Amino acid sequence: MSEAEAAPAAPPPPLYPDTPDMAHLHWRDPGLVGRIRLACRALLIVVALVACVPLYYTWRTLRLSNPWPKLFLRGVGRACGAKVRVVGTPLKRDVFYISNHLSWLDIPVIAGRNGSAFVAQDGIKSWPVVGWLCKLNDTVFVSRTNRLGIAGQINELRDALAETWAITIFPEGTTTDGSMLLPFKSPLLQVLDPPPPGVLVQPMYLDYGSDAHDIAWVGEETAPNNALRLFTRKGSFWVTLHFLEPFRPADFPGRKAIAAEARRRIDAALCASLGREPAV
């Protein structure tokens, strides 16, 4: 056998060639123009906040259905440059969304369209301003380390689902560059076993297209650096929200079966959009 024949086949090139070494994740001084972009985008968000917060508390006092968190988050996404397309039909209530996860920007992009609350790690609760805003959107904070407290977290999640009608979770537990799905972690899906009456699971995924490697918050990049990169980034970008066919969690008994079915559907749709076969 010749040396050429014995050599193993070369692996396929990565979807985003600059992702492995994270070279694009090191924020650098954007210069005067970048600083102007940063100031303009921050100003837009502050204006939206000042406009929406008093209205939020007014609606809350009057016990009216409160649209202001959704409208504010839509404004945040747009200020960051996100232009959103929707494929499929999102359910409006009694729904548990399960999604892939690329960036903190996923939250304003998703909530700006479907108005859902979210599950987030409890460390975010103490972030200045951000933690307060999360509370206004009925975020459920969970601990990744307190496994003994999972029962209490499930009860809190069940109460939030009953109150807000729609919850989104990111079961990968971390972010990716959008080219793959990580294994789903299922403990929080215990809230669906047994499922609350009438609640459906709707898998979904975000597609930032060719801009995914610029948007993704991965590797060792800090949250402030990621935010600075996005706020100083030139121009806008498209993100597509794909809402897949919902299913009854009762048809897939147990949290692991629900997680596996949601992941199977998202993986199949994501791989189809990238032009490759799903992993077996």
N, C-alpha and C positions, 0 to 999 in steps of 0.2 A: 504493500500500500504506500502510495507516495505521501510526502510530507503535507502536500496541499490537501489530499483526501482525508488525512488524519486530523487536520485542524478542525476544531468545532466551529459551528456556524456562528457568525457574529450576532450579538443580541440586537434587537431592533432599537433604533435611536429613541431617546426619550421624547415624549410628546412636547415637552417644553425644555429645550436643551439647556437653558441656563438655570433650571430649577435645582438640580442636585448640589451644585456648589453654593447655592443661595446668593450668587453674586449680585442679583438685582435687588436683594433685600436690605442692603446697606444704604440707609438714607444719607444723602449728601446735601450740602447747602445748595438749594435750587437757584440761588441768585435773586436779583431784584424782582424779576417777573414771577418767579415761584413764590416769593414772599407776598407779592400782591395777590396772587391766587389764594394763598392761605388766608390772608386777611379778609378777602371778599367772601370766601366760603364760610369762614367762622362767623362773619357778620350776618350772613343769611340765616345761619342756624340760630344765632342769638335773637334775631328779629322774630323768627318763627316761634321760638321758645317764649319770648315776652308776649306774643300775641295769643298763643294757645293755652298757657298755664292758667291765666285768670278765667278763661272760658271753660277749661277743664273743671275747675273747682265750682264754677257756677252751675254747670250741668250736673255735677256730682251732688251739690246741695239740693238741687231740684229733683234728684233721682231720675234724671233722664238718661236715655241711651247716649253714651259719651263717645263722640267721633273724634275728639281732639288728639288723643294719643296716636291714632292712625294717621291723621292729617299731618301732625308734627313729624312723625317718622317718615312719612312720604316726602316731606320737605327736606329732611336730613339726607335721605338717599339722593334726592335731586341735586342738593347743594354739593354733594360729593361727586357729582357727575354721572350718576346712574340713570339711564333711561330704561324703563322696564317694559318688557313684552310678556304677555301671559298666554300660555298654551294650555288648553284644557279648562275645566270649570271648577274653581275652588268652592267647596261647601261653605256655607255661611255660619252654621251653628252645629252643635253636637258633633264636633269633629276633632280628631287627634291627628295633626299633621306630623309626618315623619320625613325628615329631609337630610340631604347631604350638607356639608358645612365647609366653607372656604375662608370666611372672614367675619369679623364683627359687623361688617357692612351687610351681611345676610339678614340681620335682624330688621333694620329699617326698610330694606328692600321687600322682605316678606310681609312684615306687619303693615307697611304702607299700602299693601294691596288687599290682604285678607283680614287685617285688624286683630290677629291672634295675639295671645299672651305667649310667653316663652318660659322654658326652664333654663336656668343659668347656674354656674358654680357660685357657691356662697361668697367667694372672695370678691366678686364684683360688687356685692352689696355695700362694701366700704369704700368703693372708688368715689372720689369727689364728683358731684353732679351726675355722673353716669349712674351710680347706684340709686340715687333719688329718682332719676328718670325711669329706671327699670321698675321701681316700685309703682310709679304712676301707671305703667302699662301692665300691672298685675303680674309681674314676673315671679315665678316660683324659684326660690334659691335652694339649691341642694348641695350637700357636702360630698366630695369624692372620697373622703377618708373615713367618715363616720358611718361605717356599714351597719353599726348597731342601731342607728337612727333611721334606717330606711323605711320602717313602718310608718313613722311620723311623717316622713317626706311624702310617702304614697298618699296618706290621708290629706295632706296639704294640697297635693296635686289634684286629688279627687274633688276637693272643695273648689279649687280654682277652675276646674273644668266645668263644674256646675254653675259657677258664677259668670265666667267669661264666654262660655259656649265653644271656645276654640283655643287649643293649646298646640304649640309647635315644639318638638324636641329634635335635638341633633344627636342621635344615638351613637355616632362614631366616637363621641367624647373629646374630639379634637378637630383641627382643621387639616385639609389637604389642598393640593393645587388644582383639584377638580378633575383630574385625569383618571381617578379611581375611587373606589369605596373601601374604607377600612371595615373591619368586622364591627357589627353592631353590638353594643352593650345593652342588655335587656332589663336590668333591675327595675328601672322606672316604669317599664311597660306592665309591671305588676298591677298598675292602676286599671288595666283593661282585663284583668283576670279575677273575677268575672267583669265584663264590661258594663259600665253604667247603661241604663236603658236608652236605646236609640242612638248611641254614639257609634260613629263609623271611623275607620282609619283611612286617611288619604295620604298615600306616599307622594312625594314631590321631589324635584331636584332643581338646583340652580345651575345655569350655564352662562358663564361670563365670556364664552367664546375665546377668541385669541388674546383677550385681555386678562384671562384668568391668572396667568403667572405674575402679572403686575398687581393684581388685587389680592391674591391669596396671602393670608397671614400664617406662615409656616416657619419651621426651623426655630432658630433662637432669636428671631426678631421680637423686639418689645412692642407692646401695644402703642406707646407714644410714637415710636419710629414708624410703625405701620400707618398710623393716622396721619403723620406728617407727609409720608409718601403719597397717600391718597389726596390729601388736601392741596398738595403742591403739584399734582399731576396735571399735565396739559390736556385740555379737552374733556369730552364726555365719552361714555362707553355704554354699550348695550348689555343688559343682563336679561336672560329669558327664564321665567318661572314656569316650569312644566308641572302641572297638576295632573297626576295619574288617576286611574280609575279607583275609587274608594272600595273598601271591602269591610265586611262585617267581622269584627274581631272574634265573635263567637264561633265562626267557621274555622278558626285556627286556635284551638284551646291551648292556653298557656302562653306566658310572655315570650318564651324562646321561639315558639312557632309563629307568633305575631311578628317578632323582629325578623325572623328568617323570611317570611313572606313579603314584608315591606322591603327588605333589602333585595330580594330576588327581583321584584318589580322595578325598583330604582336602578339596579345594576343593568338589567336588560335594556331599559330605555336609555340610560347614560351611554352604554356601549354602542347601541345602535346610532346614537347621535355622533359618536366618535369614529364610527365605521369599523368596529371590531367586534369579535365574538365575546359574549360574557364568559367570565371564568367559571369553570365547572366546580 
